[in-house]
Amino acid sequence: MTVGVETREVTAAPTWIRSLWTGFRALMRTGAGRTGVIIITALALVSWFAPWIAPNGPIELADKSLLPPSRLHLMGTDNVGHDLFSVVLYGGRASLAIGFYAAAIAFLLGGTIGALAGYLRGPVEAVLMRIAELFQTLPVIVVVLFVVAMLGSSFWLLIGAVAVAIWPLEARIVYGQFVVLKEREFVAAAQAAGLSTSHIILREILPNALPPVIAQVALDAGLATLIAAGLGFLGLSDPSIPSWGEILNRGQSYLDNAWWMSVFPGAAICITVLGLNLLADGLNEIFDPRSSSGTRLQS
């Protein structure tokens, strides 16, 4: 009797998916990276699911004003009567979104300028890097305040203002990577093969330049979150969207008799920035060829 054996064709996952999974596993083997991932994931989840977790809406009056933390109101109530736990959860949406979107835009803007300057060199390099240096010499908060004063403080304008302030950091790192990598043999081989400039930049050099840039993006997200909180504290955030900085702004007048209005949003800001910095430390560890921990990403 012949036993039929069913064979199934196994399709391998795309290379980029396998690379992401390998990188994620390496990141989770680092203490800092694992802690950062847990913190940011937890914050993102509770903020995203705020409508299902929060007992009240962000503008819904819950009870009397300035009630201390209790079982009914975990973080107390604010000076108006909002449930502070609900407001902090909804405020996390705006604060995290500004941080991540601003860091992503800064990466696209600064990465493009740094890549062009590092690859084309000559007059292009001189002009683009002088512009980056000009922005870098200006205090970040001054750039943001100028943009907000000129264009307003809507949600997307705030993201644009923060991105404009931090993009030179990305540009400098990408520029340095491109200057070094352009001299490598694989770039010379691609040029000799007649490949286009865009192909060489995007497909040959950029993937090799990304590791230190990815860690900087995580740091920039933390910086952007801090800047957004600072704008809210100064009363320059979008008044229609609750944010941690805006809660701190209102809480400064009640430090003596309602400490919870300042402590809880301030703790949320600190935990977020700490998580992003730990994530950046973990990324640096797995990409740093000098790492001795054994957890760095193997090529």
TORVEXFI-970600 format. One record per residue (C-alpha): residue in three letters; residue number from 1; y, z, x. Coordinates in steps of 0.02 Angstrom, whole numbers, plus 32768, in hexadecimal, padded with zeros to 4 digits. Last residue first. Layout:
ALA, NUM, Y, Z, X .
...
//
This chain:
SER, 299, 8820, 81C9, 84CF .
GLN, 298, 87FD, 8283, 84C5 .
LEU, 297, 8871, 82EA, 845D .
ARG, 296, 8896, 8393, 84AA .
THR, 295, 8826, 8425, 8481 .
GLY, 294, 87E3, 844B, 852E .
SER, 293, 8864, 84D3, 8547 .
SER, 292, 889E, 8493, 85EF .
SER, 291, 8929, 8423, 85AD .
ARG, 290, 8970, 83B4, 8635 .
PRO, 289, 894F, 8316, 85D1 .
ASP, 288, 89BD, 835A, 8546 .
PHE, 287, 898B, 8308, 84A1 .
ILE, 286, 8921, 8395, 845B .
GLU, 285, 8998, 841E, 8494 .
ASN, 284, 8A37, 83C6, 845F .
LEU, 283, 89EF, 83AF, 83B1 .
GLY, 282, 89C5, 8468, 83A8 .
ASP, 281, 8A73, 8499, 83E0 .
ALA, 280, 8ABF, 8424, 835E .
LEU, 279, 8A55, 8475, 82D5 .
LEU, 278, 8A8C, 8520, 8312 .
ASN, 277, 8B42, 84E7, 8306 .
LEU, 276, 8B24, 84A5, 8256 .
GLY, 275, 8AD4, 8547, 821E .
LEU, 274, 8B5E, 85B1, 826B .
VAL, 273, 8BE3, 8546, 8215 .
THR, 272, 8B8C, 855D, 816E .
ILE, 271, 8B6F, 8618, 8187 .
CYS, 270, 8C25, 8635, 81B7 .
ILE, 269, 8C68, 85D4, 8121 .
ALA, 268, 8BF4, 862D, 80A7 .
ALA, 267, 8C23, 86D6, 80F4 .
GLY, 266, 8CDB, 86B1, 80D6 .
PRO, 265, 8CB4, 8680, 8022 .
PHE, 264, 8C5B, 8729, 800C .
VAL, 263, 8CD1, 879B, 806C .
SER, 262, 8D78, 8760, 8027 .
MET, 261, 8D65, 8777, 7F6B .
TRP, 260, 8CEB, 8806, 7F8C .
TRP, 259, 8D75, 8873, 7FD6 .
ALA, 258, 8DC2, 888D, 7F2B .
ASN, 257, 8E32, 8928, 7F34 .
ASP, 256, 8E82, 8921, 7FE0 .
LEU, 255, 8E61, 886A, 800A .
TYR, 254, 8EAC, 882E, 7F66 .
SER, 253, 8F3A, 87BC, 7F9E .
GLN, 252, 8ECA, 8765, 801E .
GLY, 251, 8E4D, 873B, 7F94 .
ARG, 250, 8EAD, 86A9, 7F4D .
ASN, 249, 8EB0, 864A, 7FF2 .
LEU, 248, 8DFD, 867E, 8015 .
ILE, 247, 8DC8, 862C, 7F72 .
GLU, 246, 8E26, 858D, 7FA4 .
GLY, 245, 8DCD, 858D, 804C .
TRP, 244, 8D23, 8598, 7FF9 .
SER, 243, 8D47, 8505, 7F89 .
PRO, 242, 8D5E, 84E9, 7ECF .
ILE, 241, 8D8E, 8437, 7E9D .
SER, 240, 8E26, 8411, 7E2E .
PRO, 239, 8EA2, 845D, 7EA9 .
ASP, 238, 8E71, 83E1, 7F32 .
SER, 237, 8E90, 8441, 7FD2 .
LEU, 236, 8F3C, 8465, 801B .
GLY, 235, 8F4F, 851C, 7FEA .
LEU, 234, 8F51, 8559, 809E .
PHE, 233, 8EA6, 85A9, 8087 .
GLY, 232, 8E66, 8505, 803F .
LEU, 231, 8EA4, 84A8, 80D8 .
GLY, 230, 8E50, 8528, 8148 .
ALA, 229, 8DAD, 8517, 80E8 .
ALA, 228, 8DB4, 845A, 80FF .
ILE, 227, 8DD5, 8472, 81B9 .
LEU, 226, 8D41, 84E8, 81C9 .
THR, 225, 8CCF, 8470, 816E .
ALA, 224, 8D0C, 83E2, 81DD .
LEU, 223, 8CE5, 8448, 8279 .
GLY, 222, 8C36, 846B, 8239 .
ALA, 221, 8C1B, 83B3, 8211 .
ASP, 220, 8C61, 8388, 82BD .
LEU, 219, 8BDC, 83F5, 8310 .
ALA, 218, 8B54, 8399, 82B1 .
VAL, 217, 8BA2, 82F1, 82E0 .
GLN, 216, 8BA7, 8329, 8396 .
ALA, 215, 8AEA, 8345, 8395 .
ILE, 214, 8AD2, 8295, 8352 .
VAL, 213, 8B45, 824E, 83D8 .
PRO, 212, 8ADC, 829A, 8465 .
PRO, 211, 8A41, 823D, 8424 .
LEU, 210, 8A96, 819A, 83EA .
ALA, 209, 8AB8, 813B, 848B .
ASN, 208, 8A07, 80F3, 849D .
PRO, 207, 8A09, 80B2, 83EA .
LEU, 206, 8AB8, 806B, 8408 .
ILE, 205, 8A90, 8006, 84A4 .
GLU, 204, 8A0D, 7F86, 846F .
ARG, 203, 8A14, 7F6B, 83B3 .
LEU, 202, 8ACA, 7F8A, 8383 .
ILE, 201, 8B28, 7F5E, 8423 .
ILE, 200, 8AB2, 7ED5, 8461 .
HIS, 199, 8AA2, 7E88, 83B4 .
SER, 198, 8B60, 7E8C, 8398 .
THR, 197, 8B7C, 7E38, 8441 .
SER, 196, 8B03, 7DAC, 8418 .
LEU, 195, 8A60, 7D93, 8476 .
GLY, 194, 8A62, 7D0A, 84FB .
ALA, 193, 89C3, 7D41, 8554 .
ALA, 192, 8A2A, 7D68, 85EF .
GLN, 191, 8A92, 7DE2, 8588 .
ALA, 190, 89F4, 7E39, 8549 .
ALA, 189, 89AF, 7E44, 85FA .
ALA, 188, 8A53, 7E8D, 863A .
VAL, 187, 8A4C, 7F0D, 85AE .
PHE, 186, 8998, 7F3A, 85D9 .
GLU, 185, 89C7, 7F4F, 8690 .
ARG, 184, 8A44, 7FDA, 8674 .
GLU, 183, 8AFE, 7FC5, 869B .
LYS, 182, 8B32, 7FC7, 85E3 .
LEU, 181, 8ADA, 806F, 85CF .
VAL, 180, 8B58, 80CF, 8638 .
VAL, 179, 8BF8, 808C, 85EA .
PHE, 178, 8BA5, 8090, 853E .
GLN, 177, 8B7B, 8149, 854B .
GLY, 176, 8C2B, 8177, 8582 .
TYR, 175, 8C78, 8114, 84F4 .
VAL, 174, 8C03, 8163, 8474 .
ILE, 173, 8C36, 8211, 84AE .
ARG, 172, 8CF0, 81EC, 84B2 .
ALA, 171, 8CF0, 8195, 8408 .
GLU, 170, 8C92, 8223, 83B3 .
LEU, 169, 8D12, 82A4, 83EA .
PRO, 168, 8D9F, 822A, 83BF .
TRP, 167, 8D63, 822A, 8308 .
ILE, 166, 8D97, 82DF, 82E5 .
ALA, 165, 8E45, 82D3, 8297 .
VAL, 164, 8E2E, 822F, 823B .
ALA, 163, 8D8D, 8274, 81ED .
VAL, 162, 8DEA, 830F, 81AE .
ALA, 161, 8E70, 82A4, 815D .
GLY, 160, 8DF1, 822D, 810F .
ILE, 159, 8D8E, 82BD, 80C3 .
LEU, 158, 8E2F, 830A, 8081 .
LEU, 157, 8E60, 8262, 8038 .
TRP, 156, 8DB8, 825B, 7FE0 .
PHE, 155, 8DD1, 8304, 7F8B .
SER, 154, 8E88, 82ED, 7F5D .
SER, 153, 8F08, 8341, 7FCD .
GLY, 152, 8F9A, 82C9, 7FDA .
LEU, 151, 8FC6, 8231, 8044 .
MET, 150, 9055, 8265, 80B7 .
ALA, 149, 9041, 8322, 80B4 .
VAL, 148, 8F83, 8312, 80BE .
VAL, 147, 8F8E, 829B, 8152 .
PHE, 146, 900A, 830A, 81AE .
LEU, 145, 8FA7, 83A8, 818A .
VAL, 144, 8F08, 8358, 81CD .
VAL, 143, 8F5B, 831B, 826D .
VAL, 142, 8FAC, 83C6, 8289 .
ILE, 141, 8F06, 841F, 8269 .
VAL, 140, 8EB1, 83B8, 82EF .
PRO, 139, 8F33, 83DC, 8374 .
LEU, 138, 8F6D, 8337, 83C0 .
THR, 137, 8F2B, 830B, 846C .
GLN, 136, 8E8D, 82C0, 8421 .
PHE, 135, 8EEE, 8247, 83B4 .
LEU, 134, 8F49, 8200, 844B .
GLU, 133, 8EA7, 81FE, 84B1 .
ALA, 132, 8E53, 8195, 842B .
ILE, 131, 8EE5, 811B, 8429 .
ARG, 130, 8EDF, 8111, 84E7 .
MET, 129, 8E25, 80F1, 84D9 .
LEU, 128, 8E3D, 805D, 8466 .
VAL, 127, 8EC8, 800A, 84CA .
ALA, 126, 8E7B, 801D, 8577 .
GLU, 125, 8DCB, 7FEF, 853F .
VAL, 124, 8E06, 7F51, 84E9 .
PRO, 123, 8E6E, 7F23, 8582 .
GLY, 122, 8DD5, 7F2A, 85F6 .
ARG, 121, 8D32, 7F73, 85B0 .
LEU, 120, 8CCF, 7F10, 852F .
TYR, 119, 8C39, 7F86, 8529 .
GLY, 118, 8C88, 8033, 8539 .
ALA, 117, 8D23, 800B, 84D2 .
LEU, 116, 8CC0, 7FB6, 8448 .
ALA, 115, 8C41, 8045, 8440 .
GLY, 114, 8CC7, 80CD, 8443 .
ILE, 113, 8D2A, 807A, 83B7 .
THR, 112, 8C91, 8061, 834A .
GLY, 111, 8C4D, 810F, 836B .
GLY, 110, 8CF6, 815F, 8346 .
LEU, 109, 8D05, 810A, 829D .
LEU, 108, 8C4E, 8116, 8267 .
PHE, 107, 8C37, 81C5, 82AF .
ALA, 106, 8CDC, 8202, 8266 .
ILE, 105, 8CA5, 81BF, 81BD .
ALA, 104, 8C00, 821E, 81C9 .
ALA, 103, 8C56, 82BF, 8202 .
ALA, 102, 8CD4, 82B2, 8173 .
TYR, 101, 8C48, 8295, 80F6 .
PHE, 100, 8BE1, 8329, 8135 .
GLY, 99, 8C6E, 83A9, 813D .
ILE, 98, 8CC8, 8370, 80A0 .
ALA, 97, 8C24, 8373, 803F .
LEU, 96, 8BF8, 8420, 8080 .
SER, 95, 8C9F, 846A, 8048 .
ALA, 94, 8CA2, 840F, 7FA1 .
ARG, 93, 8BF1, 843E, 7F6D .
GLY, 92, 8C00, 84EE, 7FB5 .
GLY, 91, 8C8F, 850F, 7F3E .
TYR, 90, 8C15, 84FE, 7EAD .
LEU, 89, 8BA9, 8589, 7EF4 .
VAL, 88, 8C40, 85F4, 7F22 .
VAL, 87, 8C8A, 85DF, 7E73 .
SER, 86, 8BE7, 8612, 7E20 .
PHE, 85, 8BD4, 86AD, 7E8D .
LEU, 84, 8C8A, 86D8, 7E6D .
ASP, 83, 8C75, 86E0, 7DB0 .
HIS, 82, 8D22, 86AE, 7D77 .
GLY, 81, 8D95, 8734, 7D31 .
VAL, 80, 8E3E, 86FE, 7D74 .
ASN, 79, 8E4A, 8770, 7E0D .
ASP, 78, 8D96, 874E, 7E3B .
THR, 77, 8CF5, 8796, 7DF5 .
GLY, 76, 8C69, 87F3, 7E4F .
MET, 75, 8BF3, 87A5, 7ECB .
LEU, 74, 8B50, 87C4, 7E6C .
HIS, 73, 8BA7, 87CB, 7DC3 .
LEU, 72, 8B31, 8819, 7D42 .
ARG, 71, 8ACD, 887B, 7DC4 .
SER, 70, 8B6F, 88B6, 7E11 .
PRO, 69, 8BF5, 8880, 7E8B .
PRO, 68, 8CA1, 88CA, 7E63 .
LEU, 67, 8D05, 888F, 7DCB .
LEU, 66, 8DAB, 8843, 7DFE .
SER, 65, 8DD0, 87EC, 7D59 .
LYS, 64, 8D77, 8812, 7CB7 .
ASP, 63, 8CE7, 87A2, 7C87 .
ALA, 62, 8CA2, 86F2, 7C9C .
LEU, 61, 8D34, 867B, 7C8E .
GLU, 60, 8CF2, 85CB, 7CA8 .
ILE, 59, 8D46, 8566, 7D30 .
PRO, 58, 8CB3, 8556, 7DAA .
GLY, 57, 8C31, 855C, 7D1E .
ASN, 56, 8BCE, 85FA, 7CFF .
PRO, 55, 8B23, 8645, 7D27 .
ALA, 54, 8B15, 85D9, 7DC4 .
ILE, 53, 8A64, 859E, 7DEA .
TRP, 52, 8A4F, 8504, 7D7C .
PRO, 51, 8AFF, 84BC, 7D91 .
ALA, 50, 8AFB, 84F4, 7E49 .
PHE, 49, 8A63, 8488, 7E71 .
TRP, 48, 8ABE, 8425, 7EF7 .
SER, 47, 8B11, 84C0, 7F3F .
VAL, 46, 8A6E, 8523, 7F41 .
LEU, 45, 8A14, 8491, 7F93 .
ALA, 44, 8A9A, 846C, 8016 .
LEU, 43, 8AA7, 8522, 804A .
ALA, 42, 89EA, 8533, 805B .
THR, 41, 89DB, 8491, 80BE .
ILE, 40, 8A6B, 84C3, 8130 .
ILE, 39, 8A1F, 856E, 8156 .
ILE, 38, 896C, 8532, 816B .
VAL, 37, 899E, 849F, 81DA .
GLY, 36, 8A0A, 850F, 8247 .
THR, 35, 8980, 858F, 825D .
ARG, 34, 8904, 8508, 8290 .
GLY, 33, 8980, 84B9, 8308 .
ALA, 32, 89AB, 855D, 835C .
GLY, 31, 88F6, 8591, 8375 .
THR, 30, 88BA, 84E7, 83AE .
ARG, 29, 8813, 84AA, 8369 .
MET, 28, 886A, 846F, 82C9 .
LEU, 27, 88CF, 83F2, 832F .
ALA, 26, 8831, 83A8, 837D .
ARG, 25, 87E4, 8394, 82D0 .
PHE, 24, 8884, 8341, 8291 .
GLY, 23, 8888, 82CA, 8325 .
THR, 22, 87D4, 8295, 830A .
TRP, 21, 87F5, 827C, 8250 .
LEU, 20, 8890, 8215, 8274 .
SER, 19, 8831, 81AA, 82F2 .
ARG, 18, 87A1, 8190, 8279 .
ILE, 17, 881D, 815A, 81F3 .
TRP, 16, 8875, 80E5, 826D .
THR, 15, 87D1, 8095, 82A0 .
PRO, 14, 879E, 806A, 81EF .
ALA, 13, 8705, 80C9, 81AF .
ALA, 12, 865C, 807D, 81D7 .
THR, 11, 8601, 8023, 814D .
VAL, 10, 854F, 8059, 813B .
GLU, 9, 84DB, 7FD2, 80FD .
ARG, 8, 8450, 801B, 8098 .
THR, 7, 8398, 8003, 80B5 .
GLU, 6, 8315, 8027, 8032 .
VAL, 5, 8269, 803E, 807A .
GLY, 4, 81DA, 7FF3, 8018 .
VAL, 3, 8134, 804A, 802F .
THR, 2, 80A7, 7FCE, 8045 .
MET, 1, 8000, 8000, 8000 .
//
